[in-house]
Amino acid sequence: MSKRDYYDVLGVSRQADAAEIKSAYRKLAIKFHPDKNPGDKEAEENFKEAAEAYEILSNQEKKARYDQFGHAGNSGGFGGGGGMNMDDIFSQFGDIFGGGHPFESFFGGGSRSSGRRVQKGSNLRIKVKLTLEEIAKGTEKKVKVNKQIVCTTCDGSGAKDKSSFHTCNTCGGSGSVRRVTNTILGQMQTTSTCPTCNGEGVEITAKCTTCKGDGLERGEETITINIPAGVSEGMQLSMTGKGNAAPRGGIPGDLIILVEEVPHESLKRDGINVIYDLYINFADAALGTSVEVPTIDGKAKIKIDAGTQGGKILRLKGKGIPEVNSYHKGDQLIYVNIWTPKAVSSEEREILEKLKGSANFKPQPGKSEKSFFERIKEYFE
């Protein structure tokens, strides 16, 4: 099932600013929250869908990619939301609801422990080199990434062993502390992260000797990247959760993939079109011939009509690059160039001298052939 447009999910226009996006998500998060809709699977899916849309549209880079490339730029293996779980979603509430779980403050408590601070790992950036053929057809790349991974000794807990944990005395394991303040409007209750355990709910008495309590170590991961067809030089793709791991069970960062095009030996890219410069000699241009030209899919045989002029543009329809997230493909444009020899033999010179006087060999611009710029204009019209 295809994903809905993120702007439709939140019910905002494509011109909505950050404040409008945040406000729209806040309303949906309250409406479809699992604590308010216990056992309602549809509400839970709506809750996750809204969180996914907000995760993309609240991030300037991801929003820009989504606006330009749709779901191909941020989902289907790239971007956010698809791999989000409830812990990922609830970690957003610190920004949306000013810290903590919304239903603790609105309804006097909830079924979830909300004070625990969930940290996020840092993003990683890599470059992936792609040939023109790989860009045209899409490809799968396996890359080895050196990054921070969950400590294999303590499984990310940061503790030497299970006995090294004890419940925080300050917050009683909730990860948050509540304060009641008397104001002119009456008593107001606020919730903040526990300063003793930093929101963890537990304290560690003996740290892991491998990671020194961070829960992380350096490691290598082989990641499979599915590159959609039609990407371009400088385009950034994102894979959620494939960046550096976060301390003690936090949310992993993202892997940002920067596309780098490898120049083709004979073809040039111009947007979704492919350009090839064909050089033929004077005799072939005058008499006509058939030649093979390279394309993204291999060789193609084309006909050169007799009397072809230099600057003529031939077109192979549908032999270009597809647009990202679209079925539309560009063309291959073949620019015909007449090759003039720099040196000729005495016999060739004699033949050319005889031809010079022929009426057929006198230039007749404007009689039948259009100018180069007129042909360009005609092609694009």
N, C-alpha and C positions, 0 to 999 in steps of 0.2 A: 504494500500500500504506500502510495507516494505521500510525502510529508506536506502538510499545509504551509502556506506562506507564513513566515514568522510575524509579519505585521498584522495579518488577519487573526492569528492566534491571540495576540495581545489587544487587538481591536484598535490599533492606532494607524495613522497615515505614514507613508514613507518619509514624510517631512517632519515627523515627530522628533522633538529634542530629547535629551537624556532624562529630563525631569518627567516628561509625559510617559516615556517608556517605563520608568521606575514606578510611577504612580499606577499605571495600568497593570503591571505585574503584581504590585502589592494587593490590588483588589482581587485579582484572580487567585493569588496565593491564599488569601483569607477564604474566598468562596469555595475553593476545591481542596482545602487542606484535609489530610486524612483524619486528623483529630475531630474535625467538624463533620466528616462524612465517613464514619467507621464502616468498613466492609463494602464500601461503594467502589468497585473497580473502575467504573467510568470516570468518577471524580478523581481517582488516583491517577489515571492516564492523562486527564486534563491538567492535573497539577504538574505532572512531569513535563507535559508538552509546553506549558507556560514557562516552566523553569528553563527548558531548552531554548525557547525563543528569547528569553531575557538574557541568558548566558551569552548568546551571539550578539544581540542588538545593543547590549550595554557595554560591549567591548569595541572600541573605536576601530581597531584593525580588522576584527572579525566582521563587524557590521559593513565596513567598506568592501571586503571580499564578497560578502553575501549580496550586497547591493549590485555588484558588478557581475558575479558569476552564479548567483543563486545557491542552491544546496550543494552544487558541485564544488564550490569554494570552501565550504565549511562542514560538510557532512558526507555521508557515504564513505566513512573512513577518515574524513577530514572534519575539522571544526569541533563543535561541542554538542552536548546534549545526548547524542546516541549512547554514550557510555556512562551517563550520569546515574548515580544511585541516590537513595534518599539522603545519605550523609553528605554527598556533594551538594544537593539542593539546599539542605538546611544550613550549610556553611555560608550560603548567600545572605541569610537573614541578618547577619551582623550589619551589612550595609543597608538592607531594605527596611529593617525594623529597629535600627539603632542598637543592635546587640541583643542576643537571646532569641528565644522562640516566641513568635507572636501570640500564641494561645496561653502562654504563662501570664503575660501582662493583661490580655483581654479577658480571659476566663478564669484567672486565679489558679493557674497551674495546668500542667499537661502531662501526657503519658510519656513524653520523651525528656531525656536530660539535655537541656539546651545550653548550659553555660560553658560546656567544653569548647575550647577554642580549637578550631580545625585549621591547621596551617596548610598552605599550598606550596608545592615544590616550584622551583624556577623553570622557566621555559628554556628549551634548547633550540638552536638554529643550525641547520645544515644546508649545504648546497647539493643539488642533484643535477648532473649533466645529462641532457637528453639530445638524441639525434633528431633530425627532422622527421625521419620515419617513425620514431617513437612518439613524437608529438602528434603526428597525424593520426596514429592508430590507438594511442593510449598504451600504457605499459605498466608492468609490475616490477618494482625495484626492491631488492633486499639490501639493506644497509646495516653496517655494524656501528652502533652508537656507544661511545664511552660516556658514562653518566653516573649519577648517584643512584644507587639501588637500595632496596630494603636490606638491612644487615642480615646476613645469613646465619650469624651466630645467635642473635637474640630475637630473630624474626621481626625486627623493627621496634621492639618494645623499649630498647635502651637499657634494660636491666640485666644484671648478671644471671639471675634466675627468678622463678616465681616468688620465692620468699623475699625478694628484694623490694617488693611493692607493699605499701600500706596506704590505707585510705587517708586522704588529707584531713587533718583535724579542723582546719579553718572552715572548709565548705562542706565537710561530711561526705565527700565523693561526688557532689553535684557539679563541681567545676565553676560554680558561680556563687556569689554572695549577694544577699538582698539587704537593702537599707531602707528604713522608713523615715521620712523627713516630714516634720510638721510645717505646713505652710498656711497662709491665710485662707486657702481653699480647702484646707483639711489635710489629712495625712496622704502623702504620695510615696509609693513604693518604687524603687529602682533596682535593677539587677545589673551586676557587672561581673567581669571575669575575676575569678579568685586570684589574689596577688601571691598567695603562697605556692600553689601548684600550677599557676599560669593556665588555668582552665582545664588541666588534665584530670582532675578529680583524685589523682593518686600522687604519691611522692615515692621516689626511688632512693633506697638506702645504699645500694651497691650497684654501680654502673657496669655495663657490658665492657669487657676489656678490649673488644675489637673496635667498636664504634664510639667508645667513650661516652655513651649515654645518648648520642644523637639518633640512634636507630638507623643510621645510613652508612654505606661504604661505597667505594668506587667499584664499578663493574661494567660489563659490556653486554649489550642486548642487540640481537639481530631483529630488525623491524622490517616488515613487509609494507611497502607503500604502493598503493594503487593510484597511478597517475591518470587522470581523465584525458581524453583526446582534446586537442585544441589549446592546451596551456601555452603561455608565451614567456619570453625572457623577462625576468624580474617578478613574475607572479609568485605570490606566497600561498602555500597550502598549509593547513594546520591539522595535526592529529592530536586529539584530546587525550590526556593521560599518558602520553609517551615521552614526556620530558623527564626532568629530575624528580626522584621520589621526594616526598615530604617527610619531615621528622615525625616519628611515632604515630604512624597510621594516618597521616594527613592525605590531602588530595595531590596526586602527581601533577607536575606542570605539563605544558603542551610541547609538542615537537613542531617547530616551524620549518617548512621545507621551501627553500628558495630555488626557483627554476632557472637553470642556466642552459641556453641553447648552444649546441656544438655546431659550428658552421659547416654547411654541406659543401662538398668539393665542386659542385656545378650548379646547384639550385640556390636561389635566394628567396627568403620569405618576405612578403609584403602584406601584413595583416593575415587574412585568411587565403590570400592568393600566393602562388608560387611563380617565380620569375626564372626563365631560362634564356640566356643569350645564345642564339644560334648563328654561326658563321658559315656562309656558303660562298663559293667562288662565283665569279661573274658569269661563267658559262652555264652553271646550274641555275642561276637566277634568270638568265635569258631563255634557256631551253626548257626549264622545269625539271624536277627530279623528285625522288622519295628519299627521306633521310630518317634515321632513328634518333630519338631524343630521350634523355633520361627523365623519368618521373619518380614520384615517391613510391609508386608500385612496381617499378622496373622500367624496361624500355618500351617505347611506343613509336610506331612508324607513322610519319605524317607526309603529306604530299605538298610539294612546293610547285605552285602553278608557274607556267612559263610567263616571263615578264614581271616577276615579283620584284618590287622595289625595296631598297634598303629602308628600314624603319617600319616595315609592315608588322603588324601584331597578329599572331595566330593564337587561337584559344582552344585548350583542351578542357571541356566543361567537367566540373566535379572532380578534377585532379588536384585540388588544392587542400587546404587545411579545414577541418570542421570547426565550427564555432563551439565554444564550451557550453555544455548543457543545451545543445541544439542539434537538429538533424541537418541543418544547412551547411554546405561545404563550398569552399572557394574554388577557383579555377587555376589552371596553369597557363600562364601567358608566355608566349614564345616570341621574343623580339628578333626579327630577321636582320642580320648585318651582312653586308656584301664585303667580302674580303678582297682587298687590293694588294697584290704582291709588291714588295718593296724593290725587288730586282727581277729583271726578265732576261732571257737569253736573246741572242741576236736573231734566231729564228722566230721566237715569240714576238720580238719587237717588230719584225717585218710584217707579221700577220696583223698586229695591232695597228700599224701605220696604214695598212690597206683598209681596215675597218673604220678608221677615224673619219674617212670621207663619206661613208655611207649615211644616207638620210636616217636610217633606223637607229643609228648610234649617236644621233644628235639629241641632247636633252630637250625634252618637251614638257617642262613643268606646267601644271595647271590644265593640261589638255585632258588627261584622263585620271591621273593619280591625285589623291588628296594629300595634303601635307601631313607630317607626322603628328602635329598637335591636333589636327582635325580628326585623325583616326583615333587618337587617345580619347578625345571628347566624345566621339561617336560610340566608342566601346562602352564607356561608363554611362552613357545615356540609354 
